Amino acid sequence: MCIRDRVSTQSTGKELYPKGVQMLTLWGFVGEFSFDALKEWPVGYVLLAVYIMFAGVMMQNLLIAMMADSYQQVNENAESEWKFERFFLVEEQQSASSVPPPFNIFEVFWAQFCAPENETEEERDLLSEPELLTLKQRLNLYRSEYLESRIAKEKKSLSNRSDSLNSRLENLHTKRIEDREYMDRRFKELKGKISRR
């Protein structure tokens, strides 16, 4: 016995009309249903078809909206992601051997056994003063570029908002003037009718 049968049957085993039709729409959408509940209601076939088409279109629109939102988020972060990936690529290339693979075994052998151990790994990872200064300059440059672009976006959005508000205010003002002129004309017409009586 499937879940549909357990949900839509009473203790007598007879399928209930309202629960059967209500559950039929759910099971019709997911793909498992029987037409037994619709035998008592001839319009049910049409409503079921309309519901399934409507639900399918709504779900497809929801999926498209979610994918568009995800694409927009990825597109907004694309430049920063590219910069991070480029940084890691440059870091990897700096630490990689400059000797081609068949011959780099000698370099690895030399680095492991023959090279003097003057520096620890932590000391090698530390930046020298010029490198640190260059890094700070680049960070400041990236920070200022980011802030400038953020401020420009905010100004643009604010200017767009102010422009739309200005146009709406102008429309309201012209509508108010037109309404005032209409009311004046109407008042004169009514005053003329009253004075004639």
Long-range contacts (C-beta under 8 A, 24 or more apart in sequence): 2-32, 4-32, 4-33, 4-34, 8-37, 17-41, 24-48, 25-51, 25-52, 28-52, 29-55, 29-56, 83-142
